[in-house]
């Protein structure tokens, strides 16, 4: 068997496979970091601003940040990584603002090229702090006295409030990949969608590998009626269309995030089992396996310690190919409404929400998630081909 160094060298010589490995690594880093790097780190990247819906990539919008009149706790770094941080502010898109005394007047932005003559007025303290509903801000001379939700009373000058708002609450946001039909940031939702797709691929492949190795190893090693029974099960599952099988399992388990992992994993073990069975059949009669039996080793030890390590290469190849298939299945199920449920973003669900915009001047909303699916699936397929060539021991021996 060739060394790991030789395998790595051959993989690097395959330009397509090597670049695909880097692309997969970049996607993995993006998915792992998730909420830490997303412009919109709210749960499910679901900050809705309808006034800026379907804005093209690169759009820049001015906002007035208004403090929500509630206590929004700051979560830990780990909690933010898992589920995001609820935003303590409401964002009002504006075209201009004017501070008049203890109030701020803004002209709300309601659409590209649309003039809005209606002015909205907010108290300066209301913009900056969560105020008690029982006490209105009191203006005396050049000071404002207000009571926060926790019951504390504060007095601060109007000039300081106005400076704080101009510095911190008038913000400009750049939407590098535009916004969707609800005014949500497309870049943030694509990043979070990568976490779903790669998670489904990883866990589905893990489930399929576990089931496939167990059944395939039993069928190949024991033979006889065990092989016949498992072979019958493999043929039955193999005869069913994969997508229909996944949909049937999804109906049984229900719609949801975790159910999709199980449904996809339970539909992909057949190819692994067939591969493992064939490999075990060819290895079990080898001299060193006969020697382990003669030494009295248990069947479990023989399979785990002496057979499975020798089929790692083929398993890696089929796992990378199954990873691509799992991502496609997840996207298809999300498009049909069986995957991650709104508002949580998935690439297939994003295509479902926006495919109607392809025929108008906002096709990017469906093209971008479709492009992400295409790139990741292509990368895993190219990696699978590269691994097959790099781990092809027979080809290497023939060439020598």
C-alpha positions as CSV (number, residue, x, y, z in Angstrom):
1,X,0.0,0.0,0.0
2,X,1.3,3.4,-0.9
3,X,2.3,5.8,1.9
4,X,0.2,8.8,3.0
5,X,3.0,11.1,1.7
6,X,2.8,9.5,-1.8
7,X,-1.0,9.8,-1.8
8,X,-0.8,13.5,-0.8
9,X,1.8,14.2,-3.5
10,X,-0.4,12.6,-6.2
11,X,-3.4,14.5,-5.0
12,X,-1.5,17.8,-5.2
13,X,-0.5,17.0,-8.7
14,X,-4.2,16.9,-9.7
15,X,-4.9,20.6,-10.0
16,X,-8.7,20.3,-10.1
17,X,-8.8,18.1,-7.0
18,X,-6.3,20.2,-5.1
19,X,-8.2,23.5,-5.8
20,X,-11.4,21.7,-4.9
21,X,-9.9,20.8,-1.6
22,X,-9.0,24.4,-0.9
23,X,-12.5,25.5,-1.9
24,X,-14.1,23.0,0.4
25,X,-11.8,24.1,3.2
26,X,-12.8,27.8,2.6
27,X,-16.5,26.8,2.7
28,X,-15.9,24.8,5.9
29,X,-14.2,27.7,7.6
30,X,-17.0,30.1,6.6
31,X,-19.6,27.6,7.9
32,X,-17.8,27.1,11.2
33,X,-17.3,30.8,11.9
34,X,-20.9,31.5,10.9
35,X,-22.5,34.2,13.1
36,X,-19.0,35.5,14.0
37,X,-18.4,36.8,10.5
38,X,-21.9,37.5,9.2
39,X,-22.9,41.1,8.6
40,X,-26.3,40.2,10.1
41,X,-25.6,38.1,13.2
42,X,-29.2,38.0,14.4
43,X,-30.8,34.5,14.8
44,X,-31.3,32.9,11.4
45,X,-30.0,36.1,9.8
46,X,-33.6,37.2,9.8
47,X,-33.4,41.0,10.2
48,X,-36.3,42.1,7.9
49,X,-36.3,45.6,6.4
50,X,-39.1,45.5,3.7
51,X,-38.2,49.0,2.5
52,X,-34.9,47.7,1.0
53,X,-36.2,44.5,-0.5
54,X,-34.6,43.2,-3.8
55,X,-31.8,45.7,-3.7
56,X,-28.9,44.8,-6.0
57,X,-25.5,43.6,-4.9
58,X,-23.3,46.5,-3.7
59,X,-26.2,48.7,-2.5
60,X,-25.4,51.1,0.3
61,X,-28.2,52.2,2.6
62,X,-28.3,54.8,5.5
63,X,-30.1,53.7,8.7
64,X,-31.3,55.2,11.9
65,X,-30.7,52.7,14.7
66,X,-33.5,52.9,17.3
67,X,-33.1,51.1,20.6
68,X,-35.8,48.5,21.1
69,X,-37.9,49.2,24.2
70,X,-37.0,46.0,25.9
71,X,-34.0,44.4,27.6
72,X,-32.0,42.4,25.1
73,X,-29.4,40.3,27.0
74,X,-25.9,39.9,25.5
75,X,-25.2,36.2,24.9
76,X,-21.8,34.5,25.3
77,X,-19.4,33.9,22.5
78,X,-20.4,30.3,22.3
79,X,-24.1,31.0,22.3
80,X,-23.6,33.6,19.5
81,X,-21.7,31.0,17.5
82,X,-24.5,28.5,17.9
83,X,-27.6,30.6,17.4
84,X,-26.6,34.3,16.9
85,X,-27.2,37.4,18.9
86,X,-30.6,39.1,19.0
87,X,-30.3,42.7,17.8
88,X,-31.1,45.3,20.4
89,X,-31.9,47.9,17.7
90,X,-34.5,48.5,15.0
91,X,-33.2,49.8,11.7
92,X,-35.1,52.5,9.9
93,X,-33.8,53.3,6.4
94,X,-33.6,57.0,5.9
95,X,-32.6,59.5,3.2
96,X,-31.9,62.5,5.6
97,X,-32.2,63.5,9.2
98,X,-32.4,66.7,11.2
99,X,-32.0,67.1,15.0
100,X,-34.4,69.7,16.4
101,X,-34.0,70.4,20.1
102,X,-34.6,67.1,22.0
103,X,-36.0,65.3,18.9
104,X,-34.7,63.9,15.6
105,X,-36.7,64.1,12.4
106,X,-36.0,61.6,9.6
107,X,-37.3,61.1,6.1
108,X,-37.8,57.4,5.7
109,X,-36.4,55.6,2.7
110,X,-39.2,53.7,1.0
111,X,-37.7,52.7,-2.4
112,X,-35.2,53.5,-5.1
113,X,-36.0,56.9,-6.6
114,X,-39.2,57.3,-4.6
115,X,-39.6,60.7,-2.7
116,X,-41.2,60.4,0.7
117,X,-42.3,63.7,2.2
118,X,-43.5,62.2,5.4
119,X,-41.2,62.9,8.4
120,X,-40.9,60.7,11.4
121,X,-40.0,62.2,14.8
122,X,-38.3,60.4,17.7
123,X,-37.1,61.7,21.0
124,X,-33.3,61.5,21.3
125,X,-33.4,59.5,24.5
126,X,-35.9,57.1,22.9
127,X,-33.4,56.4,20.1
128,X,-30.6,55.7,22.5
129,X,-32.1,53.9,25.5
130,X,-34.8,51.4,26.5
131,X,-37.2,53.7,28.3
132,X,-39.9,52.9,30.8
133,X,-43.4,53.0,29.4
134,X,-44.7,54.7,32.6
135,X,-42.4,57.8,32.3
136,X,-42.0,60.0,29.3
137,X,-38.8,61.9,28.8
138,X,-38.9,65.4,30.5
139,X,-37.2,68.3,28.8
140,X,-35.9,71.1,31.0
141,X,-33.7,73.9,29.6
142,X,-31.0,72.0,27.7
143,X,-31.3,68.7,29.5
144,X,-33.4,65.6,29.1
145,X,-34.5,63.5,32.1
146,X,-35.6,60.0,31.3
147,X,-36.4,56.7,33.1
148,X,-35.0,53.4,31.7
149,X,-36.8,50.0,31.9
150,X,-34.8,49.1,35.0
151,X,-36.3,52.1,36.9
152,X,-33.1,54.2,36.9
153,X,-33.5,58.0,36.3
154,X,-30.9,59.8,34.2
155,X,-30.4,63.4,33.2
156,X,-28.2,64.3,30.3
157,X,-27.7,67.3,28.0
158,X,-29.4,67.5,24.6
159,X,-26.1,68.3,23.0
160,X,-24.5,65.0,24.3
161,X,-27.5,63.0,23.1
162,X,-27.4,64.6,19.7
163,X,-23.6,63.9,19.4
164,X,-24.1,60.2,20.4
165,X,-26.8,59.7,17.9
166,X,-24.9,61.3,15.0
167,X,-21.8,59.2,15.9
168,X,-23.3,55.9,16.7
169,X,-26.9,55.7,15.5
170,X,-26.7,57.0,12.0
171,X,-25.0,54.1,10.2
172,X,-24.4,53.1,6.6
173,X,-24.6,49.5,5.6
174,X,-23.2,48.0,2.4
175,X,-25.1,44.9,1.1
176,X,-22.3,43.2,-0.9
177,X,-24.6,40.5,-2.3
178,X,-27.8,42.5,-2.2
179,X,-31.0,41.8,-0.3
180,X,-33.8,39.3,-0.7
181,X,-37.5,39.8,-1.1
182,X,-37.8,40.6,2.6
183,X,-34.9,43.0,2.8
184,X,-32.6,40.5,4.5
185,X,-28.9,40.4,3.8
186,X,-28.1,37.8,1.2
187,X,-24.4,37.4,2.2
188,X,-25.4,36.5,5.8
189,X,-28.0,34.0,4.7
190,X,-25.7,32.3,2.2
191,X,-23.0,31.9,4.9
192,X,-25.6,30.4,7.3
193,X,-26.9,28.2,4.4
194,X,-23.3,26.8,4.0
195,X,-23.5,25.7,7.6
196,X,-26.7,23.7,7.0
197,X,-25.5,22.1,3.7
198,X,-22.1,21.1,5.1
199,X,-23.6,19.9,8.3
200,X,-26.2,17.7,6.4
201,X,-23.4,16.4,4.2
202,X,-21.1,15.5,7.2
203,X,-23.7,13.9,9.4
204,X,-25.5,12.1,6.5
205,X,-22.2,10.7,5.3
206,X,-21.3,9.6,8.9
207,X,-24.7,7.8,9.3
208,X,-24.4,6.2,5.9
209,X,-20.8,5.1,6.6
210,X,-21.7,3.6,9.9
211,X,-24.6,1.6,8.6
212,X,-22.9,0.7,5.4
213,X,-19.7,-0.6,7.1
214,X,-21.8,-2.6,9.7
215,X,-24.0,-4.3,7.1
216,X,-21.4,-4.6,4.4
217,X,-18.8,-6.1,6.7
218,X,-21.3,-8.6,8.1
219,X,-22.4,-9.7,4.6
220,X,-18.9,-10.0,3.2
221,X,-17.3,-11.7,6.2
222,X,-20.0,-14.2,7.3
223,X,-21.5,-14.9,3.8
224,X,-24.3,-17.6,3.7
225,X,-27.7,-16.6,4.8
226,X,-26.4,-13.4,6.4
227,X,-25.1,-12.3,3.0
228,X,-28.3,-13.3,1.3
229,X,-30.5,-11.4,3.8
230,X,-28.4,-8.2,3.7
231,X,-28.1,-8.5,-0.1
232,X,-31.9,-8.7,-0.4
233,X,-32.3,-5.6,1.8
234,X,-29.6,-3.8,-0.3
235,X,-31.4,-4.6,-3.5
236,X,-34.8,-3.5,-2.2
237,X,-33.4,-0.1,-1.0
238,X,-31.3,0.2,-4.2
239,X,-34.4,-0.2,-6.4
240,X,-36.1,2.8,-4.8
241,X,-35.5,6.3,-6.2
242,X,-33.4,8.1,-3.7
243,X,-35.4,11.3,-3.6
244,X,-38.6,9.5,-3.1
245,X,-37.1,7.4,-0.3
246,X,-35.8,10.5,1.4
247,X,-39.2,12.2,1.1
248,X,-40.9,9.1,2.6
249,X,-38.5,9.1,5.5
250,X,-39.1,12.8,6.0
251,X,-42.8,12.2,6.1
252,X,-42.3,9.6,8.8
253,X,-39.9,11.8,10.9
254,X,-41.5,15.1,10.2
255,X,-40.1,18.4,8.8
256,X,-37.2,19.9,10.6
257,X,-33.5,20.5,10.8
258,X,-32.4,17.3,12.5
259,X,-34.8,15.1,10.7
260,X,-33.2,15.9,7.4
261,X,-29.8,14.6,8.6
262,X,-31.4,11.2,9.4
263,X,-33.5,11.1,6.3
264,X,-30.5,11.7,3.9
265,X,-28.2,9.4,5.9
266,X,-30.7,6.5,5.8
267,X,-31.0,6.8,2.1
268,X,-27.2,6.7,1.2
269,X,-25.9,3.6,3.1
270,X,-26.5,1.2,0.2
271,X,-23.6,2.2,-1.9
272,X,-21.3,2.0,1.1
273,X,-22.6,-1.4,2.0
274,X,-22.0,-2.8,-1.5
275,X,-18.5,-1.4,-1.6
276,X,-17.6,-2.8,1.9
277,X,-19.1,-6.2,1.1
278,X,-17.1,-6.5,-2.1
279,X,-13.8,-5.4,-0.4
280,X,-14.3,-7.7,2.6
281,X,-15.1,-10.7,0.3
282,X,-11.7,-10.1,-1.5
283,X,-9.7,-9.7,1.7
284,X,-11.2,-12.3,4.1
285,X,-9.4,-15.1,2.3
286,X,-6.0,-13.5,2.4
287,X,-3.2,-15.3,4.3
288,X,-2.9,-12.8,7.0
289,X,-6.6,-13.0,7.8
290,X,-6.3,-16.8,8.0
291,X,-3.4,-16.2,10.4
292,X,-5.5,-14.0,12.6
293,X,-8.2,-16.6,12.8
294,X,-5.6,-19.3,13.7
295,X,-4.3,-17.1,16.5
296,X,-7.8,-17.0,18.0
297,X,-8.6,-13.4,17.4
298,X,-12.3,-12.5,17.7
299,X,-14.4,-11.7,14.6
300,X,-14.9,-8.1,15.7
301,X,-11.1,-7.5,16.1
302,X,-10.4,-9.1,12.7
303,X,-12.9,-6.9,11.0
304,X,-12.0,-3.6,12.8
305,X,-8.2,-4.1,13.2
306,X,-7.2,-6.0,10.1
307,X,-9.9,-5.6,7.3
308,X,-11.3,-2.1,7.6
309,X,-8.0,-0.3,7.7
310,X,-7.2,-1.9,4.2
311,X,-10.4,-0.4,2.6
312,X,-10.0,3.1,3.9
313,X,-9.1,4.4,0.5
314,X,-12.2,3.3,-1.3
315,X,-14.3,4.5,1.6
316,X,-12.8,8.0,1.4
317,X,-13.7,8.0,-2.3
318,X,-17.3,7.0,-1.8
319,X,-17.7,9.3,1.2
320,X,-16.6,12.4,-0.8
321,X,-19.0,11.4,-3.6
322,X,-21.8,10.8,-1.1
323,X,-21.1,14.2,0.4
324,X,-21.9,15.9,-2.9
325,X,-25.1,13.8,-3.2
326,X,-26.2,14.7,0.3
327,X,-25.9,18.4,-0.4
328,X,-27.9,18.0,-3.6
329,X,-30.5,16.0,-1.7
330,X,-30.8,18.5,1.1
331,X,-31.2,21.3,-1.5
332,X,-33.9,19.4,-3.3
333,X,-35.7,18.7,-0.1
334,X,-35.5,22.3,1.1
335,X,-36.8,23.4,-2.3
336,X,-39.8,21.0,-1.8
337,X,-40.3,22.3,1.7
338,X,-39.0,19.3,3.7
339,X,-35.7,20.7,4.8
340,X,-34.8,23.5,7.2
341,X,-37.9,25.5,7.9
342,X,-38.2,29.3,7.5
343,X,-36.9,31.6,8.6
344,X,-33.7,29.5,8.9
345,X,-31.9,29.8,5.5
346,X,-30.8,26.9,3.3
347,X,-29.6,27.2,-0.2
348,X,-32.5,25.1,-1.6
349,X,-35.0,27.1,0.4
350,X,-33.6,30.4,-0.8
351,X,-34.0,29.2,-4.4
352,X,-37.6,28.2,-3.7
353,X,-38.4,31.7,-2.3
354,X,-36.9,33.5,-5.2
355,X,-37.0,31.4,-8.4
356,X,-39.8,33.6,-9.6
357,X,-37.4,36.6,-9.7
358,X,-35.2,34.9,-12.4
359,X,-37.4,36.4,-15.1
360,X,-37.2,39.9,-13.7
361,X,-34.4,42.3,-12.7
362,X,-33.5,40.4,-9.5
363,X,-32.3,37.0,-10.8
364,X,-29.3,37.1,-8.4
365,X,-31.5,36.1,-5.5
366,X,-32.0,32.6,-7.0
367,X,-28.7,32.4,-8.9
368,X,-26.4,33.0,-5.9
369,X,-27.6,30.1,-3.8
370,X,-27.7,27.9,-6.9
371,X,-24.1,28.9,-7.7
372,X,-23.1,27.9,-4.1
373,X,-24.7,24.5,-4.5
374,X,-23.0,24.0,-7.9
375,X,-19.5,25.0,-6.6
376,X,-19.6,22.8,-3.5
377,X,-21.0,19.8,-5.4
378,X,-18.5,20.2,-8.2
379,X,-15.7,20.5,-5.6
380,X,-16.6,17.3,-3.8
381,X,-17.0,15.4,-7.1
382,X,-13.5,16.6,-8.3
383,X,-12.1,15.7,-4.9
384,X,-13.6,12.2,-5.2
385,X,-12.0,11.8,-8.6
386,X,-8.7,13.0,-7.3
387,X,-8.8,10.7,-4.3
388,X,-9.7,7.8,-6.6
389,X,-6.7,8.4,-8.7
390,X,-4.3,9.1,-5.8
391,X,-5.4,5.9,-3.9
392,X,-5.5,3.6,-7.0
393,X,-2.9,1.1,-5.8
394,X,-3.5,-1.3,-8.7
395,X,-2.9,1.4,-11.3
396,X,0.4,2.3,-9.5
397,X,1.6,-1.3,-9.5
398,X,0.6,-1.9,-13.1
399,X,2.6,1.2,-14.2
400,X,5.7,-0.2,-12.4
